[in-house]
Amino acid sequence: MNSSKDTVLNDPLTGKSIEQLGLDLRKGSITCKELTSIYCNRIKAFNSKLHSFIYFDESKAMLWADGIDKLFESKVDLGPLMGIPVAIKDICSVNGMPTTNGSDIITDDITGREGTLVKKLKSLGCVILGKTHTVEFALGATGINERKGTPKNPWDIESHRIPGGSSSGSAVAVASGLVPFAIGTDTGGSVRIPASLNGIVGLKTTKNKWPTDGIFPLSPTLDTPGPIGRSVKDIKLIFNTYNNSNPLIAPLKIEGMRLGKLQEPFTSNLDLQVAEAYDNFCIKLKDLGATIENVTVSEANEKAVLFPKIVGSEIISAFGKERFLDNVDKMDSVTGHRAKLGLNVSSIEYINAKNRVLELEKITKIYFTKFDALISPTTIMQALKVNDTENTEKMHDRSLLASANTQPVNIFGACAITYPIQSFCNNYDFEKTLPIGLQIICGRDQDEKAVEIALSFEKMFGEPILPNVKKFL
């Protein structure tokens, strides 16, 4: 074993994939207890600065890891994720761990008991390290939480920048090397946004691909759990292992790929560097033989009408109207304001909105037959300073657009993955250029295809480079 200092500073996954780490466990070059201890030490060293975990239980994690080692010794193999530590977003119930839903309001009864997703991860041999911070009730894209605190984006030690939400802590934990992968949820971008702003990879799964029982029901119509990881290769392993699938999709090549380059509204108000990276990346894909065609999907604008009606109505339904009214003034100001919008929605408007979502899936299906995928910037901006979003009205309004490019995917019934492309900025500087994500969108149940397309990019351009978190010590 390395010295105590080294175990904190050296992340076991550096330069490796989760698959390779799993092979190390099977070879005995590291035990699950040793691996878990290293990540526990990293959490203890960095979490007070990064604020990614809201709950961390070292003793439970080590006890679980000891059990996994005994299974390895008995030649029991639960699959590629056996012995791999994971973090769970704090809107998901885990037996023996508190669920706050990012709020001071007691709502664990609404979340319910531990659900199928967490139980499956346990059955696959994952070691749960703890619960990660979330925007209150998962209703927010910036990652800011006035009640429980806002995780710190690890790409800037000088300023507190937004981590993206609502799966803020999950993304910060993964990007900072505090855990190999984490679980988030995505109702309007809550996996993709924080993954993008932290320079890692996040997959928004097709609705009902992964179960939502035991997860706070922000919007049963739109909620989708998904993995956040350090590479597309890892996301592929996690997704396929969870689904017990070995898809027969052949590796995709950039040459001959057909991509729809989304225009307005996906290109509205882009940060300069986001626009540069997006255009430069597309030029590079063309040079490599991809066919790229500009596409305008005007139906994306309907997000502004559909989300308040559906999400606002469904979160109030989760509470019950009387309970909601008794507690709404105790909520985070942005969360409370957005949730209140549901009070003015009639039953007819709600049903019409849900029906429109079904119609939009049929309308947009044509794009996924014409193109291998649609692409856009994941977010229109890079990570903003938290103080700017709180103290400057203009920047506050802009921060609320963090989900502008991700929400359409949810109302289209599609799936999507984000892959970092900030290295394509004209004046890219690893130490100074903040992360930028490319969103790759595929149709319903084409999750494997979206992952394979992203994997083809990763093989060509490299895996994400993580921030240097040693500077936080």
C-alpha beads as a LAMMPS data file, in Angstrom:
LAMMPS data file: protein, C-alpha beads

473 atoms
472 bonds

1 atom types
1 bond types

-500.0 500.0 xlo xhi
-500.0 500.0 ylo yhi
-500.0 500.0 zlo zhi

Masses

1 110.0

Atoms # bond

1 1 1 0.000 0.000 0.000
2 1 1 1.093 3.596 -0.586
3 1 1 1.649 6.111 2.169
4 1 1 -1.362 7.813 3.736
5 1 1 -0.693 10.966 1.761
6 1 1 -0.460 9.079 -1.516
7 1 1 -3.704 7.260 -0.897
8 1 1 -5.414 10.638 -0.678
9 1 1 -3.653 12.244 -3.611
10 1 1 -3.630 9.307 -6.007
11 1 1 -6.985 8.305 -7.470
12 1 1 -7.024 4.564 -8.301
13 1 1 -9.006 5.242 -11.488
14 1 1 -6.424 7.643 -12.938
15 1 1 -5.357 6.342 -16.325
16 1 1 -7.736 3.401 -16.035
17 1 1 -11.281 2.467 -16.915
18 1 1 -13.774 0.991 -14.480
19 1 1 -13.405 -2.273 -16.380
20 1 1 -9.641 -2.287 -15.748
21 1 1 -10.196 -1.446 -12.086
22 1 1 -12.553 -4.415 -11.873
23 1 1 -9.857 -6.653 -13.351
24 1 1 -7.416 -5.406 -10.683
25 1 1 -9.923 -6.475 -8.031
26 1 1 -10.241 -9.916 -9.575
27 1 1 -6.475 -10.349 -9.863
28 1 1 -6.063 -9.369 -6.233
29 1 1 -3.730 -6.475 -6.964
30 1 1 -6.093 -4.389 -4.829
31 1 1 -8.881 -5.463 -2.497
32 1 1 -12.309 -3.878 -2.363
33 1 1 -11.561 -2.737 1.204
34 1 1 -8.342 -1.057 0.061
35 1 1 -10.097 0.581 -2.877
36 1 1 -13.005 1.766 -0.758
37 1 1 -10.637 3.086 1.909
38 1 1 -8.799 5.184 -0.660
39 1 1 -12.020 6.801 -1.851
40 1 1 -13.168 7.324 1.733
41 1 1 -9.878 9.096 2.456
42 1 1 -10.325 11.274 -0.629
43 1 1 -13.844 12.208 0.463
44 1 1 -12.565 13.132 3.929
45 1 1 -9.787 15.208 2.387
46 1 1 -11.753 17.072 -0.276
47 1 1 -15.440 17.106 0.599
48 1 1 -15.226 19.976 3.075
49 1 1 -13.972 22.129 0.186
50 1 1 -16.045 20.711 -2.673
51 1 1 -19.258 19.944 -0.780
52 1 1 -20.261 17.119 -3.110
53 1 1 -21.455 14.601 -0.507
54 1 1 -24.291 15.490 1.845
55 1 1 -24.026 12.122 3.623
56 1 1 -21.035 9.821 3.861
57 1 1 -20.789 6.654 5.931
58 1 1 -17.303 5.168 5.960
59 1 1 -18.123 2.355 8.374
60 1 1 -21.036 1.081 6.269
61 1 1 -18.972 1.322 3.089
62 1 1 -16.062 -0.597 4.620
63 1 1 -18.384 -3.270 6.000
64 1 1 -19.923 -3.706 2.548
65 1 1 -16.474 -3.790 0.934
66 1 1 -15.392 -6.526 3.345
67 1 1 -18.364 -8.585 2.233
68 1 1 -17.463 -8.077 -1.417
69 1 1 -13.904 -9.260 -0.738
70 1 1 -15.260 -12.426 0.850
71 1 1 -17.352 -13.048 -2.274
72 1 1 -14.265 -12.580 -4.447
73 1 1 -12.401 -15.068 -2.244
74 1 1 -15.269 -17.517 -2.742
75 1 1 -14.993 -17.086 -6.526
76 1 1 -18.411 -15.395 -6.708
77 1 1 -18.547 -12.865 -9.549
78 1 1 -21.479 -10.471 -9.704
79 1 1 -20.324 -8.761 -12.893
80 1 1 -18.059 -5.924 -14.090
81 1 1 -19.242 -3.438 -11.446
82 1 1 -18.540 -5.752 -8.512
83 1 1 -16.465 -3.917 -5.909
84 1 1 -16.722 -0.530 -7.638
85 1 1 -17.697 2.354 -5.321
86 1 1 -20.649 4.524 -6.343
87 1 1 -22.396 7.650 -5.043
88 1 1 -26.168 8.127 -5.092
89 1 1 -28.024 11.408 -5.619
90 1 1 -29.899 12.457 -2.509
91 1 1 -33.346 12.136 -4.028
92 1 1 -32.886 8.364 -4.180
93 1 1 -33.679 6.281 -1.127
94 1 1 -30.928 4.014 0.217
95 1 1 -31.603 1.762 3.185
96 1 1 -29.812 3.008 6.293
97 1 1 -29.062 6.437 4.813
98 1 1 -31.118 9.632 5.199
99 1 1 -32.907 11.138 2.225
100 1 1 -33.332 14.918 2.394
101 1 1 -34.201 15.616 -1.257
102 1 1 -31.956 18.659 -0.864
103 1 1 -34.435 20.279 1.516
104 1 1 -35.007 21.123 5.173
105 1 1 -38.614 20.004 4.677
106 1 1 -39.187 16.394 5.735
107 1 1 -40.198 14.565 2.546
108 1 1 -38.530 11.156 2.741
109 1 1 -41.998 9.599 2.918
110 1 1 -42.698 10.965 -0.566
111 1 1 -39.494 9.421 -1.901
112 1 1 -40.435 6.117 -0.352
113 1 1 -38.406 3.011 0.331
114 1 1 -35.229 1.964 -1.427
115 1 1 -36.145 1.323 -5.041
116 1 1 -35.261 -1.050 -7.836
117 1 1 -32.335 1.018 -9.165
118 1 1 -30.393 1.062 -5.900
119 1 1 -31.236 -2.564 -5.147
120 1 1 -29.914 -3.556 -8.582
121 1 1 -26.649 -1.665 -8.036
122 1 1 -26.228 -3.499 -4.739
123 1 1 -26.927 -6.834 -6.420
124 1 1 -24.213 -6.018 -8.956
125 1 1 -21.745 -5.613 -6.092
126 1 1 -21.382 -1.826 -6.091
127 1 1 -20.237 -0.242 -2.817
128 1 1 -22.375 2.776 -1.949
129 1 1 -20.206 5.475 -0.357
130 1 1 -22.987 7.926 0.405
131 1 1 -25.476 10.468 -0.904
132 1 1 -24.600 13.478 -3.051
133 1 1 -25.980 17.002 -2.961
134 1 1 -28.889 17.983 -5.169
135 1 1 -30.896 21.070 -5.942
136 1 1 -33.953 21.087 -3.691
137 1 1 -36.394 18.454 -4.975
138 1 1 -34.230 18.227 -8.119
139 1 1 -35.964 21.329 -9.478
140 1 1 -33.149 23.494 -10.827
141 1 1 -30.395 23.483 -13.426
142 1 1 -27.710 25.678 -11.839
143 1 1 -26.887 23.414 -8.912
144 1 1 -27.491 26.210 -6.420
145 1 1 -29.155 25.148 -3.182
146 1 1 -29.931 27.881 -0.665
147 1 1 -30.829 25.377 2.057
148 1 1 -28.227 22.617 1.961
149 1 1 -25.383 24.385 0.199
150 1 1 -24.015 24.447 -3.328
151 1 1 -21.179 22.124 -4.390
152 1 1 -18.093 23.831 -5.772
153 1 1 -17.210 23.302 -9.408
154 1 1 -13.667 21.839 -9.158
155 1 1 -12.424 23.648 -12.261
156 1 1 -11.939 26.956 -10.426
157 1 1 -10.224 27.204 -7.063
158 1 1 -10.451 30.992 -6.952
159 1 1 -14.183 31.450 -7.518
160 1 1 -17.209 29.403 -6.517
161 1 1 -18.752 28.487 -9.860
162 1 1 -22.040 26.696 -10.390
163 1 1 -21.743 22.919 -10.627
164 1 1 -24.905 22.553 -12.691
165 1 1 -27.991 20.785 -11.465
166 1 1 -29.840 19.193 -10.272
167 1 1 -27.373 16.272 -9.889
168 1 1 -24.742 18.733 -8.687
169 1 1 -22.943 16.667 -6.072
170 1 1 -22.856 13.551 -8.238
171 1 1 -21.023 15.375 -11.027
172 1 1 -18.604 17.170 -8.701
173 1 1 -17.784 13.904 -6.908
174 1 1 -17.010 12.137 -10.183
175 1 1 -15.032 15.019 -11.716
176 1 1 -13.019 15.380 -8.501
177 1 1 -12.119 11.704 -8.306
178 1 1 -14.048 11.073 -5.088
179 1 1 -15.910 8.164 -6.668
180 1 1 -15.590 6.216 -9.950
181 1 1 -19.190 6.917 -10.978
182 1 1 -22.426 8.294 -9.591
183 1 1 -26.150 8.139 -10.151
184 1 1 -28.123 11.231 -11.105
185 1 1 -31.606 11.909 -12.390
186 1 1 -32.664 13.901 -15.430
187 1 1 -36.082 15.559 -15.767
188 1 1 -34.971 18.458 -17.936
189 1 1 -31.195 18.062 -18.074
190 1 1 -30.173 17.249 -14.514
191 1 1 -27.629 14.589 -15.520
192 1 1 -26.313 16.267 -18.655
193 1 1 -25.966 19.824 -17.328
194 1 1 -23.723 19.083 -14.323
195 1 1 -21.750 16.515 -16.321
196 1 1 -21.175 19.152 -19.005
197 1 1 -20.192 21.961 -16.626
198 1 1 -17.791 19.633 -14.793
199 1 1 -16.158 18.294 -17.955
200 1 1 -17.281 14.671 -17.692
201 1 1 -19.856 12.356 -19.283
202 1 1 -23.529 11.934 -18.403
203 1 1 -26.230 9.801 -19.985
204 1 1 -29.898 10.770 -20.008
205 1 1 -31.601 7.440 -20.516
206 1 1 -34.823 6.834 -22.400
207 1 1 -37.875 7.145 -20.157
208 1 1 -38.570 3.834 -18.360
209 1 1 -35.189 2.399 -19.365
210 1 1 -34.176 2.656 -15.716
211 1 1 -36.783 2.474 -12.916
212 1 1 -37.844 5.477 -10.829
213 1 1 -39.403 3.861 -7.759
214 1 1 -37.637 4.973 -4.595
215 1 1 -36.779 8.295 -6.255
216 1 1 -38.480 11.598 -5.414
217 1 1 -41.242 11.966 -8.052
218 1 1 -40.513 15.443 -9.365
219 1 1 -42.229 14.545 -12.629
220 1 1 -43.309 10.950 -13.276
221 1 1 -43.908 11.989 -16.889
222 1 1 -40.333 13.142 -17.492
223 1 1 -38.041 11.739 -14.755
224 1 1 -35.183 9.542 -15.985
225 1 1 -32.280 8.246 -13.837
226 1 1 -28.872 8.006 -15.462
227 1 1 -25.162 7.437 -14.810
228 1 1 -22.461 10.094 -14.552
229 1 1 -18.925 8.898 -15.269
230 1 1 -15.442 9.996 -16.228
231 1 1 -15.464 8.557 -19.719
232 1 1 -17.839 7.289 -22.359
233 1 1 -16.134 3.901 -22.022
234 1 1 -17.169 3.784 -18.364
235 1 1 -20.718 4.914 -19.134
236 1 1 -21.038 2.120 -21.686
237 1 1 -19.925 -0.461 -19.144
238 1 1 -22.270 0.884 -16.458
239 1 1 -25.279 1.071 -18.777
240 1 1 -24.772 -2.341 -20.364
241 1 1 -24.041 -4.027 -17.036
242 1 1 -27.112 -2.552 -15.397
243 1 1 -29.280 -3.631 -18.317
244 1 1 -27.639 -7.048 -18.472
245 1 1 -27.160 -6.472 -22.161
246 1 1 -24.420 -6.967 -24.666
247 1 1 -25.794 -5.014 -27.619
248 1 1 -24.738 -6.172 -31.020
249 1 1 -24.180 -2.620 -32.232
250 1 1 -20.912 -2.593 -34.145
251 1 1 -18.422 0.152 -33.255
252 1 1 -19.456 3.276 -35.145
253 1 1 -17.024 5.227 -37.286
254 1 1 -17.091 8.979 -37.720
255 1 1 -16.579 8.527 -41.437
256 1 1 -20.015 8.185 -42.983
257 1 1 -21.843 9.323 -39.860
258 1 1 -24.944 11.459 -40.503
259 1 1 -25.458 14.210 -37.956
260 1 1 -28.030 16.960 -37.652
261 1 1 -26.384 20.133 -36.324
262 1 1 -29.117 21.852 -34.346
263 1 1 -29.621 25.550 -34.946
264 1 1 -32.047 27.936 -33.230
265 1 1 -33.142 27.756 -30.448
266 1 1 -30.159 25.560 -29.504
267 1 1 -27.691 28.209 -30.669
268 1 1 -29.416 31.180 -29.049
269 1 1 -27.204 33.292 -26.785
270 1 1 -24.222 30.930 -26.787
271 1 1 -21.115 31.954 -24.867
272 1 1 -18.367 32.810 -27.341
273 1 1 -16.237 29.831 -26.374
274 1 1 -19.225 27.475 -26.482
275 1 1 -20.009 28.617 -30.029
276 1 1 -16.349 28.241 -31.040
277 1 1 -16.034 24.736 -29.638
278 1 1 -19.323 23.634 -31.218
279 1 1 -18.447 24.943 -34.680
280 1 1 -14.826 23.800 -34.563
281 1 1 -15.833 20.326 -33.435
282 1 1 -18.325 20.035 -36.287
283 1 1 -15.705 21.174 -38.785
284 1 1 -13.370 18.481 -37.497
285 1 1 -16.090 15.840 -37.834
286 1 1 -16.637 16.897 -41.446
287 1 1 -12.899 16.620 -42.085
288 1 1 -13.086 13.064 -40.778
289 1 1 -15.855 12.138 -43.189
290 1 1 -19.061 12.837 -41.289
291 1 1 -22.024 14.391 -43.072
292 1 1 -23.379 17.318 -41.083
293 1 1 -26.555 19.149 -41.984
294 1 1 -27.985 22.205 -40.244
295 1 1 -31.352 21.394 -38.658
296 1 1 -34.001 23.585 -37.076
297 1 1 -36.487 21.869 -34.778
298 1 1 -38.968 24.602 -33.931
299 1 1 -40.904 22.306 -31.569
300 1 1 -38.039 22.688 -29.099
301 1 1 -39.498 26.076 -28.178
302 1 1 -42.523 24.350 -26.660
303 1 1 -40.443 23.475 -23.591
304 1 1 -41.257 26.892 -22.134
305 1 1 -44.964 26.042 -22.066
306 1 1 -44.900 22.324 -21.348
307 1 1 -42.452 22.150 -18.454
308 1 1 -44.277 24.472 -16.026
309 1 1 -47.568 22.731 -16.702
310 1 1 -46.281 19.186 -16.322
311 1 1 -43.530 19.524 -13.725
312 1 1 -45.340 22.155 -11.656
313 1 1 -48.505 20.062 -11.526
314 1 1 -46.713 16.821 -10.722
315 1 1 -44.556 18.107 -7.875
316 1 1 -47.664 19.575 -6.229
317 1 1 -49.380 16.228 -6.717
318 1 1 -46.442 14.485 -5.036
319 1 1 -46.836 16.714 -1.970
320 1 1 -50.607 16.987 -1.971
321 1 1 -51.949 20.509 -2.404
322 1 1 -52.478 21.291 1.280
323 1 1 -49.045 20.017 2.298
324 1 1 -47.457 21.893 -0.588
325 1 1 -49.077 25.199 0.396
326 1 1 -47.988 24.697 4.001
327 1 1 -44.360 24.244 2.930
328 1 1 -43.762 26.186 -0.278
329 1 1 -42.573 29.320 1.523
330 1 1 -39.894 27.240 3.258
331 1 1 -38.433 26.155 -0.072
332 1 1 -35.463 27.573 -1.935
333 1 1 -36.729 30.749 -3.643
334 1 1 -36.193 29.468 -7.186
335 1 1 -37.604 26.022 -6.386
336 1 1 -40.651 27.482 -4.701
337 1 1 -41.327 29.914 -7.539
338 1 1 -41.090 27.205 -10.199
339 1 1 -43.229 24.757 -8.241
340 1 1 -45.925 27.375 -7.586
341 1 1 -46.533 27.661 -11.321
342 1 1 -48.388 24.375 -11.113
343 1 1 -51.071 25.932 -8.921
344 1 1 -52.452 27.818 -11.908
345 1 1 -52.626 24.811 -14.239
346 1 1 -56.071 23.342 -14.871
347 1 1 -56.609 19.604 -15.277
348 1 1 -57.393 20.171 -18.960
349 1 1 -54.151 22.100 -19.492
350 1 1 -52.198 19.368 -17.716
351 1 1 -53.684 16.547 -19.780
352 1 1 -53.213 18.540 -22.994
353 1 1 -49.553 19.122 -22.091
354 1 1 -48.981 15.404 -21.468
355 1 1 -50.692 14.554 -24.750
356 1 1 -48.525 17.090 -26.542
357 1 1 -45.403 15.338 -25.243
358 1 1 -46.628 12.135 -26.866
359 1 1 -47.278 14.018 -30.100
360 1 1 -43.819 15.596 -30.041
361 1 1 -42.185 12.193 -29.811
362 1 1 -43.994 11.149 -32.995
363 1 1 -43.234 14.450 -34.751
364 1 1 -39.513 14.390 -33.947
365 1 1 -39.091 10.697 -34.685
366 1 1 -38.391 11.544 -38.327
367 1 1 -35.101 13.213 -37.382
368 1 1 -33.810 9.993 -35.869
369 1 1 -34.505 8.072 -39.062
370 1 1 -32.802 10.672 -41.239
371 1 1 -29.778 11.191 -38.949
372 1 1 -27.685 8.975 -36.731
373 1 1 -28.019 11.682 -34.099
374 1 1 -28.801 15.342 -33.527
375 1 1 -26.078 17.399 -31.849
376 1 1 -25.974 20.691 -29.963
377 1 1 -24.063 22.377 -27.160
378 1 1 -25.230 20.768 -23.917
379 1 1 -25.458 24.140 -22.195
380 1 1 -25.357 27.586 -23.770
381 1 1 -22.832 28.771 -21.183
382 1 1 -19.808 27.662 -19.251
383 1 1 -19.989 27.548 -15.452
384 1 1 -21.018 30.939 -14.089
385 1 1 -19.848 32.372 -10.787
386 1 1 -22.378 31.702 -8.034
387 1 1 -22.101 35.289 -6.768
388 1 1 -22.936 36.637 -10.203
389 1 1 -26.089 34.554 -10.431
390 1 1 -27.201 35.754 -7.001
391 1 1 -26.232 39.417 -7.159
392 1 1 -26.629 40.353 -10.802
393 1 1 -30.140 40.234 -12.253
394 1 1 -28.871 39.812 -15.811
395 1 1 -26.616 36.887 -14.849
396 1 1 -29.327 35.360 -12.684
397 1 1 -31.699 35.339 -15.646
398 1 1 -28.980 33.840 -17.824
399 1 1 -28.257 31.116 -15.290
400 1 1 -31.864 29.996 -15.544
401 1 1 -31.166 29.158 -19.199
402 1 1 -28.810 26.342 -18.162
403 1 1 -31.448 23.820 -19.221
404 1 1 -32.428 25.562 -22.466
405 1 1 -30.754 22.938 -24.674
406 1 1 -31.484 19.891 -22.557
407 1 1 -35.215 20.219 -21.828
408 1 1 -36.308 19.523 -25.427
409 1 1 -34.800 16.038 -25.244
410 1 1 -37.124 15.143 -22.374
411 1 1 -40.272 16.374 -24.085
412 1 1 -39.231 14.579 -27.293
413 1 1 -39.041 11.250 -25.419
414 1 1 -35.435 10.894 -26.581
415 1 1 -32.136 9.939 -24.971
416 1 1 -28.888 11.911 -24.951
417 1 1 -25.303 11.877 -23.744
418 1 1 -22.892 14.752 -23.146
419 1 1 -19.206 14.612 -24.097
420 1 1 -16.669 17.387 -23.266
421 1 1 -15.333 19.455 -26.179
422 1 1 -13.684 22.512 -24.565
423 1 1 -10.352 21.517 -26.129
424 1 1 -11.798 22.708 -29.469
425 1 1 -11.862 26.355 -28.346
426 1 1 -9.613 28.604 -30.395
427 1 1 -7.409 29.528 -27.430
428 1 1 -7.774 26.387 -25.365
429 1 1 -5.834 26.374 -22.110
430 1 1 -6.282 23.357 -19.850
431 1 1 -5.799 25.426 -16.696
432 1 1 -8.142 28.246 -17.725
433 1 1 -10.737 26.999 -20.211
434 1 1 -13.874 25.888 -18.406
435 1 1 -15.660 22.726 -19.581
436 1 1 -18.056 22.729 -22.540
437 1 1 -20.284 19.803 -23.435
438 1 1 -21.530 18.454 -26.748
439 1 1 -25.002 16.943 -26.527
440 1 1 -25.597 13.852 -28.695
441 1 1 -29.310 13.091 -29.041
442 1 1 -30.849 9.860 -30.293
443 1 1 -34.431 8.601 -30.399
444 1 1 -36.376 6.484 -27.948
445 1 1 -34.556 3.307 -26.907
446 1 1 -31.484 4.255 -28.932
447 1 1 -29.399 4.690 -25.788
448 1 1 -26.747 2.231 -26.954
449 1 1 -26.427 4.102 -30.237
450 1 1 -25.962 7.452 -28.484
451 1 1 -23.244 5.899 -26.332
452 1 1 -21.514 4.337 -29.353
453 1 1 -21.482 7.655 -31.209
454 1 1 -19.978 9.376 -28.178
455 1 1 -17.495 6.523 -27.872
456 1 1 -16.378 7.037 -31.465
457 1 1 -15.633 10.672 -30.571
458 1 1 -13.775 9.627 -27.428
459 1 1 -11.633 7.140 -29.348
460 1 1 -10.700 9.844 -31.838
461 1 1 -10.278 12.844 -29.538
462 1 1 -9.495 11.294 -26.178
463 1 1 -11.113 10.759 -22.807
464 1 1 -12.045 13.728 -20.618
465 1 1 -9.180 15.372 -18.755
466 1 1 -10.119 15.871 -15.121
467 1 1 -9.376 18.992 -13.054
468 1 1 -6.411 19.047 -10.699
469 1 1 -8.117 18.815 -7.310
470 1 1 -4.864 18.576 -5.365
471 1 1 -4.908 22.374 -5.344
472 1 1 -7.854 22.203 -2.927
473 1 1 -5.744 20.540 -0.218

Bonds

1 1 1 2
2 1 2 3
3 1 3 4
4 1 4 5
5 1 5 6
6 1 6 7
7 1 7 8
8 1 8 9
9 1 9 10
10 1 10 11
11 1 11 12
12 1 12 13
13 1 13 14
14 1 14 15
15 1 15 16
16 1 16 17
17 1 17 18
18 1 18 19
19 1 19 20
20 1 20 21
21 1 21 22
22 1 22 23
23 1 23 24
24 1 24 25
25 1 25 26
26 1 26 27
27 1 27 28
28 1 28 29
29 1 29 30
30 1 30 31
31 1 31 32
32 1 32 33
33 1 33 34
34 1 34 35
35 1 35 36
36 1 36 37
37 1 37 38
38 1 38 39
39 1 39 40
40 1 40 41
41 1 41 42
42 1 42 43
43 1 43 44
44 1 44 45
45 1 45 46
46 1 46 47
47 1 47 48
48 1 48 49
49 1 49 50
50 1 50 51
51 1 51 52
52 1 52 53
53 1 53 54
54 1 54 55
55 1 55 56
56 1 56 57
57 1 57 58
58 1 58 59
59 1 59 60
60 1 60 61
61 1 61 62
62 1 62 63
63 1 63 64
64 1 64 65
65 1 65 66
66 1 66 67
67 1 67 68
68 1 68 69
69 1 69 70
70 1 70 71
71 1 71 72
72 1 72 73
73 1 73 74
74 1 74 75
75 1 75 76
76 1 76 77
77 1 77 78
78 1 78 79
79 1 79 80
80 1 80 81
81 1 81 82
82 1 82 83
83 1 83 84
84 1 84 85
85 1 85 86
86 1 86 87
87 1 87 88
88 1 88 89
89 1 89 90
90 1 90 91
91 1 91 92
92 1 92 93
93 1 93 94
94 1 94 95
95 1 95 96
96 1 96 97
97 1 97 98
98 1 98 99
99 1 99 100
100 1 100 101
101 1 101 102
102 1 102 103
103 1 103 104
104 1 104 105
105 1 105 106
106 1 106 107
107 1 107 108
108 1 108 109
109 1 109 110
110 1 110 111
111 1 111 112
112 1 112 113
113 1 113 114
114 1 114 115
115 1 115 116
116 1 116 117
117 1 117 118
118 1 118 119
119 1 119 120
120 1 120 121
121 1 121 122
122 1 122 123
123 1 123 124
124 1 124 125
125 1 125 126
126 1 126 127
127 1 127 128
128 1 128 129
129 1 129 130
130 1 130 131
131 1 131 132
132 1 132 133
133 1 133 134
134 1 134 135
135 1 135 136
136 1 136 137
137 1 137 138
138 1 138 139
139 1 139 140
140 1 140 141
141 1 141 142
142 1 142 143
143 1 143 144
144 1 144 145
145 1 145 146
146 1 146 147
147 1 147 148
148 1 148 149
149 1 149 150
150 1 150 151
151 1 151 152
152 1 152 153
153 1 153 154
154 1 154 155
155 1 155 156
156 1 156 157
157 1 157 158
158 1 158 159
159 1 159 160
160 1 160 161
161 1 161 162
162 1 162 163
163 1 163 164
164 1 164 165
165 1 165 166
166 1 166 167
167 1 167 168
168 1 168 169
169 1 169 170
170 1 170 171
171 1 171 172
172 1 172 173
173 1 173 174
174 1 174 175
175 1 175 176
176 1 176 177
177 1 177 178
178 1 178 179
179 1 179 180
180 1 180 181
181 1 181 182
182 1 182 183
183 1 183 184
184 1 184 185
185 1 185 186
186 1 186 187
187 1 187 188
188 1 188 189
189 1 189 190
190 1 190 191
191 1 191 192
192 1 192 193
193 1 193 194
194 1 194 195
195 1 195 196
196 1 196 197
197 1 197 198
198 1 198 199
199 1 199 200
200 1 200 201
201 1 201 202
202 1 202 203
203 1 203 204
204 1 204 205
205 1 205 206
206 1 206 207
207 1 207 208
208 1 208 209
209 1 209 210
210 1 210 211
211 1 211 212
212 1 212 213
213 1 213 214
214 1 214 215
215 1 215 216
216 1 216 217
217 1 217 218
218 1 218 219
219 1 219 220
220 1 220 221
221 1 221 222
222 1 222 223
223 1 223 224
224 1 224 225
225 1 225 226
226 1 226 227
227 1 227 228
228 1 228 229
229 1 229 230
230 1 230 231
231 1 231 232
232 1 232 233
233 1 233 234
234 1 234 235
235 1 235 236
236 1 236 237
237 1 237 238
238 1 238 239
239 1 239 240
240 1 240 241
241 1 241 242
242 1 242 243
243 1 243 244
244 1 244 245
245 1 245 246
246 1 246 247
247 1 247 248
248 1 248 249
249 1 249 250
250 1 250 251
251 1 251 252
252 1 252 253
253 1 253 254
254 1 254 255
255 1 255 256
256 1 256 257
257 1 257 258
258 1 258 259
259 1 259 260
260 1 260 261
261 1 261 262
262 1 262 263
263 1 263 264
264 1 264 265
265 1 265 266
266 1 266 267
267 1 267 268
268 1 268 269
269 1 269 270
270 1 270 271
271 1 271 272
272 1 272 273
273 1 273 274
274 1 274 275
275 1 275 276
276 1 276 277
277 1 277 278
278 1 278 279
279 1 279 280
280 1 280 281
281 1 281 282
282 1 282 283
283 1 283 284
284 1 284 285
285 1 285 286
286 1 286 287
287 1 287 288
288 1 288 289
289 1 289 290
290 1 290 291
291 1 291 292
292 1 292 293
293 1 293 294
294 1 294 295
295 1 295 296
296 1 296 297
297 1 297 298
298 1 298 299
299 1 299 300
300 1 300 301
301 1 301 302
302 1 302 303
303 1 303 304
304 1 304 305
305 1 305 306
306 1 306 307
307 1 307 308
308 1 308 309
309 1 309 310
310 1 310 311
311 1 311 312
312 1 312 313
313 1 313 314
314 1 314 315
315 1 315 316
316 1 316 317
317 1 317 318
318 1 318 319
319 1 319 320
320 1 320 321
321 1 321 322
322 1 322 323
323 1 323 324
324 1 324 325
325 1 325 326
326 1 326 327
327 1 327 328
328 1 328 329
329 1 329 330
330 1 330 331
331 1 331 332
332 1 332 333
333 1 333 334
334 1 334 335
335 1 335 336
336 1 336 337
337 1 337 338
338 1 338 339
339 1 339 340
340 1 340 341
341 1 341 342
342 1 342 343
343 1 343 344
344 1 344 345
345 1 345 346
346 1 346 347
347 1 347 348
348 1 348 349
349 1 349 350
350 1 350 351
351 1 351 352
352 1 352 353
353 1 353 354
354 1 354 355
355 1 355 356
356 1 356 357
357 1 357 358
358 1 358 359
359 1 359 360
360 1 360 361
361 1 361 362
362 1 362 363
363 1 363 364
364 1 364 365
365 1 365 366
366 1 366 367
367 1 367 368
368 1 368 369
369 1 369 370
370 1 370 371
371 1 371 372
372 1 372 373
373 1 373 374
374 1 374 375
375 1 375 376
376 1 376 377
377 1 377 378
378 1 378 379
379 1 379 380
380 1 380 381
381 1 381 382
382 1 382 383
383 1 383 384
384 1 384 385
385 1 385 386
386 1 386 387
387 1 387 388
388 1 388 389
389 1 389 390
390 1 390 391
391 1 391 392
392 1 392 393
393 1 393 394
394 1 394 395
395 1 395 396
396 1 396 397
397 1 397 398
398 1 398 399
399 1 399 400
400 1 400 401
401 1 401 402
402 1 402 403
403 1 403 404
404 1 404 405
405 1 405 406
406 1 406 407
407 1 407 408
408 1 408 409
409 1 409 410
410 1 410 411
411 1 411 412
412 1 412 413
413 1 413 414
414 1 414 415
415 1 415 416
416 1 416 417
417 1 417 418
418 1 418 419
419 1 419 420
420 1 420 421
421 1 421 422
422 1 422 423
423 1 423 424
424 1 424 425
425 1 425 426
426 1 426 427
427 1 427 428
428 1 428 429
429 1 429 430
430 1 430 431
431 1 431 432
432 1 432 433
433 1 433 434
434 1 434 435
435 1 435 436
436 1 436 437
437 1 437 438
438 1 438 439
439 1 439 440
440 1 440 441
441 1 441 442
442 1 442 443
443 1 443 444
444 1 444 445
445 1 445 446
446 1 446 447
447 1 447 448
448 1 448 449
449 1 449 450
450 1 450 451
451 1 451 452
452 1 452 453
453 1 453 454
454 1 454 455
455 1 455 456
456 1 456 457
457 1 457 458
458 1 458 459
459 1 459 460
460 1 460 461
461 1 461 462
462 1 462 463
463 1 463 464
464 1 464 465
465 1 465 466
466 1 466 467
467 1 467 468
468 1 468 469
469 1 469 470
470 1 470 471
471 1 471 472
472 1 472 473
